[in-house]
Amino acid sequence: MTVMTLGKALNEGLRAAMETDSRVLLMGEDIGVLGGVFRVTDGLAEDFGEARVIDTPLGESGIIGTAIGLAMRGYRPVCEIQFDGFVYPAFNQIVTQLAKLHYRTAGRVRLPVVIRIPFGGGIGAVEHHSESPEAYFAHTPGLRVVSCAQPADAYVMIQQAIASDDPVIFFEPKRRYWEKADVNTEVDLSNADVLGLHRARLLRTGRDATLVAYGPMVKTCLAAAETAAVDDRRELEVLDLRSLSPIDFAPLFVSVRKTGRMVVVHEAPGSAGLGAELAARVTQECFYELESPVIAVTGFDAPYPPARLEEHYLPDVERVLDGVDRVMNY
Amino acid sequence: MSRSAWTFLSWEKTTDRSSAVRQNFDLPLAADRSGSGRQRARVSRSSAMLGAMAEHESFVQLLNPAGQRREHPDYSVDFTSAEYRGLYEDLVTVRRLDAEATALQRQGELGLWASLLGQEAAQIGSGRALRRQDVVFPSYREHAVAWCKGLDPMSAIRLFRGVDHGAWDRQTTNFHGYSIVIGAQTLHATGYAMGITKDGPVGKDDAAAVIAYFGDGATSQGDTNEALIWSSVFAAPVVFFCQNNQYAISAPTRRQSRIPLYNRAAGFGLPGVQVDGNDVLACYAVTQAALQRARVGEGPTFVEAVTYRMAAHTTSDDTSRYRNASEEEYWRQRDPIIRYRAFLERERLADAQFFDSVAAQADAHAAQLRHLTLTMPDPLPETMLDHVYAEPHAELDRQKARYRAYLDGFDDSVLEPDAASARVPGWRKS
């Protein structure tokens, strides 16, 4: 076990994947000599060379489009999109090509492409640097969408994503890059004990209500659960969804059947977001066990605000607990 | 030169049609409506375009519209008589198949067809310059390039009939899927070419090269511009083959560019060559040279083949709304097949018997195409959920099982087959 930040865990995961498979390539803007704006690829160009850690021209569609071509040639490209708000120039290539080529070719073309996207707010950034666009991708058949919340998962999940024969959109909680925790870099990924890429992880057990989150909101929910236990003597269960497409519903249903109450938390706007899908499916499957309607604590249906307002936009412990109050007092 | 697919067809299945060329020449042209007032109002604008076209005479040409051989300081071809005749066979066959597909669409057998009429020389010339190992990333109109790469002609038919999305075998044909999103494939071609460089064979004469096909409209797409940048910066072994057929649906090329398209290449740091796209020999020579540059590691080339989409954009399009008969006549004088036949006759490379047999063989190919289209089964309903992912996906398995159960809920003994079909679109007994 080594204590490391989430960013470093991703770095080590990328390194391990590159050592395991010589066909793994990294592509992106400023990922080489600079090591990426968040330093996630720090040192990799030096160790693996610029043929495998490719500083690309500045064009997101070009990055994804050429990654598709490289994947057709047998490579496994891992693309970095510098910030969430810059993925849109590549949206066409992701949705019309990357997501659909396996289907279009009746399985003849496999595209093992990973797209890493630092996402979410909370870092005081200017516009386009704090967005949560995950629903666009989760809504697109053919893509797999995941998000890590903790260093140990970051290390394993990035390797699992690279090993996947399907395209994976890999959302990294940018404001948690500097969170530290134990990471087991000796872990054997083929071990059956290692949680699969598309499995949710139960982080805290409780009997009163279920908190569901992913990415940056997992830490917020854990803090809220701690506060609820101390201040309100409420035992909240916290589920880290980890995979947004496909969603691992089974542990969610088990949890909600036990607690009868659910609060889903994400930074993205609420309308037509992941929370809406979770609420719908839980209502469908756990209708008789629910003690209250599902409550979503999310960002607002407004563009991400200027940084001086973001603390109002982002769900925090208090807003999560307010959601808990609403399901408890229904 | 290798002959293409469908050699099983007999040459003896002759019909009394005079020639495939003339027959198909007439087919897709809509009634001449140049007499209408609406058409007359547009003449001046169109004439301006023809004037701009004349300035393009800087292009590489080895065969003038009268079929006379011209010399060029940089480009030449060296074919045997049989190879010269083979090109003619290709040109006529792909035009005949194209006409058959258009007819099948008109008869309701295809949902849509994107005709290549008028672009045969650009596609056969460039397509026959490709070696077996060269990899094609086409747009959606490259039926003749597909023919050169040995793709079963039914592949495109299946796509336009709506049986699949173009699921042919890329591995053995080196012919990738039709890209309906304009310009998207240029980036795939570039990335694939970068992969060839990484794999190592570039620089040797037997290396593979990549060719991306697209049209004049695609040059306005960001993806095409990014592909030119990427290929240039990484010296990718790729040829950008732009068929400037004068229209992006209704928008003329001058709406895409104020300068000849091939002149754009210089700004990206790669050579640009303009070729007479209705001259099969010039298209062959220019493409072959560009492929060779790629092979030996000199990087990408941009080729602009100046041609004309003699038919509509697709069978859903109506050319009478944006161009007139005089313009079409101008290009009819430059028909790539008439020109090439005149050359063969002038040089005594082929006789009447040859031309008749080619026409007959093309007719036989067309009959085969028709037969296979009319007998093509629809796919089973739940196959629409196959191949969304390469790896297992529980949610799709659930949806598939549920839909299968739903279909099975229809009681065949109660419902007449017709009633069941009407109730569930695409339903059939399996």
HADDOCK unambig.tbl for C-alpha pairs under 7 A between the chains (distance, minus, plus):
assign (segid A and resid 57 and name CA) (segid B and resid 230 and name CA) 6.99 0.50 0.50
assign (segid A and resid 61 and name CA) (segid B and resid 223 and name CA) 6.62 0.50 0.50
assign (segid A and resid 62 and name CA) (segid B and resid 187 and name CA) 6.42 0.50 0.50
assign (segid A and resid 62 and name CA) (segid B and resid 223 and name CA) 6.61 0.50 0.50
assign (segid A and resid 62 and name CA) (segid B and resid 226 and name CA) 5.54 0.50 0.50
assign (segid A and resid 62 and name CA) (segid B and resid 227 and name CA) 6.64 0.50 0.50
assign (segid A and resid 65 and name CA) (segid B and resid 187 and name CA) 4.81 0.50 0.50
assign (segid A and resid 65 and name CA) (segid B and resid 188 and name CA) 5.44 0.50 0.50
assign (segid A and resid 66 and name CA) (segid B and resid 187 and name CA) 5.09 0.50 0.50
assign (segid A and resid 66 and name CA) (segid B and resid 188 and name CA) 5.21 0.50 0.50
assign (segid A and resid 66 and name CA) (segid B and resid 190 and name CA) 6.00 0.50 0.50
assign (segid A and resid 66 and name CA) (segid B and resid 191 and name CA) 3.73 0.50 0.50
assign (segid A and resid 67 and name CA) (segid B and resid 191 and name CA) 5.99 0.50 0.50
assign (segid A and resid 68 and name CA) (segid B and resid 188 and name CA) 5.75 0.50 0.50
assign (segid A and resid 68 and name CA) (segid B and resid 191 and name CA) 6.76 0.50 0.50
assign (segid A and resid 69 and name CA) (segid B and resid 187 and name CA) 6.99 0.50 0.50
assign (segid A and resid 69 and name CA) (segid B and resid 188 and name CA) 3.94 0.50 0.50
assign (segid A and resid 69 and name CA) (segid B and resid 189 and name CA) 5.95 0.50 0.50
assign (segid A and resid 69 and name CA) (segid B and resid 190 and name CA) 6.71 0.50 0.50
assign (segid A and resid 69 and name CA) (segid B and resid 191 and name CA) 4.08 0.50 0.50
assign (segid A and resid 69 and name CA) (segid B and resid 192 and name CA) 4.15 0.50 0.50
assign (segid A and resid 70 and name CA) (segid B and resid 191 and name CA) 4.82 0.50 0.50
assign (segid A and resid 70 and name CA) (segid B and resid 192 and name CA) 4.81 0.50 0.50
assign (segid A and resid 70 and name CA) (segid B and resid 194 and name CA) 6.93 0.50 0.50
assign (segid A and resid 70 and name CA) (segid B and resid 195 and name CA) 5.31 0.50 0.50
assign (segid A and resid 72 and name CA) (segid B and resid 192 and name CA) 6.57 0.50 0.50
assign (segid A and resid 73 and name CA) (segid B and resid 192 and name CA) 5.63 0.50 0.50
assign (segid A and resid 73 and name CA) (segid B and resid 195 and name CA) 5.93 0.50 0.50
assign (segid A and resid 93 and name CA) (segid B and resid 184 and name CA) 6.99 0.50 0.50
assign (segid A and resid 102 and name CA) (segid B and resid 387 and name CA) 6.26 0.50 0.50
assign (segid A and resid 102 and name CA) (segid B and resid 388 and name CA) 6.41 0.50 0.50
assign (segid A and resid 102 and name CA) (segid B and resid 389 and name CA) 6.69 0.50 0.50
assign (segid A and resid 103 and name CA) (segid B and resid 387 and name CA) 4.86 0.50 0.50
assign (segid A and resid 103 and name CA) (segid B and resid 388 and name CA) 4.83 0.50 0.50
assign (segid A and resid 104 and name CA) (segid B and resid 165 and name CA) 5.09 0.50 0.50
assign (segid A and resid 104 and name CA) (segid B and resid 166 and name CA) 6.39 0.50 0.50
assign (segid A and resid 104 and name CA) (segid B and resid 167 and name CA) 6.04 0.50 0.50
assign (segid A and resid 105 and name CA) (segid B and resid 165 and name CA) 6.97 0.50 0.50
assign (segid A and resid 105 and name CA) (segid B and resid 166 and name CA) 6.26 0.50 0.50
assign (segid A and resid 105 and name CA) (segid B and resid 167 and name CA) 3.95 0.50 0.50
assign (segid A and resid 105 and name CA) (segid B and resid 168 and name CA) 6.72 0.50 0.50
assign (segid A and resid 106 and name CA) (segid B and resid 167 and name CA) 5.50 0.50 0.50
assign (segid A and resid 106 and name CA) (segid B and resid 387 and name CA) 5.57 0.50 0.50
assign (segid A and resid 107 and name CA) (segid B and resid 387 and name CA) 5.33 0.50 0.50
assign (segid A and resid 107 and name CA) (segid B and resid 390 and name CA) 6.73 0.50 0.50
assign (segid A and resid 108 and name CA) (segid B and resid 169 and name CA) 6.95 0.50 0.50
assign (segid A and resid 110 and name CA) (segid B and resid 390 and name CA) 6.75 0.50 0.50
assign (segid A and resid 141 and name CA) (segid B and resid 388 and name CA) 6.86 0.50 0.50
assign (segid A and resid 142 and name CA) (segid B and resid 388 and name CA) 5.28 0.50 0.50
assign (segid A and resid 142 and name CA) (segid B and resid 389 and name CA) 5.69 0.50 0.50
assign (segid A and resid 165 and name CA) (segid B and resid 390 and name CA) 6.10 0.50 0.50
assign (segid A and resid 165 and name CA) (segid B and resid 391 and name CA) 6.72 0.50 0.50
assign (segid A and resid 166 and name CA) (segid B and resid 389 and name CA) 6.23 0.50 0.50
assign (segid A and resid 166 and name CA) (segid B and resid 390 and name CA) 5.79 0.50 0.50
assign (segid A and resid 166 and name CA) (segid B and resid 391 and name CA) 6.83 0.50 0.50
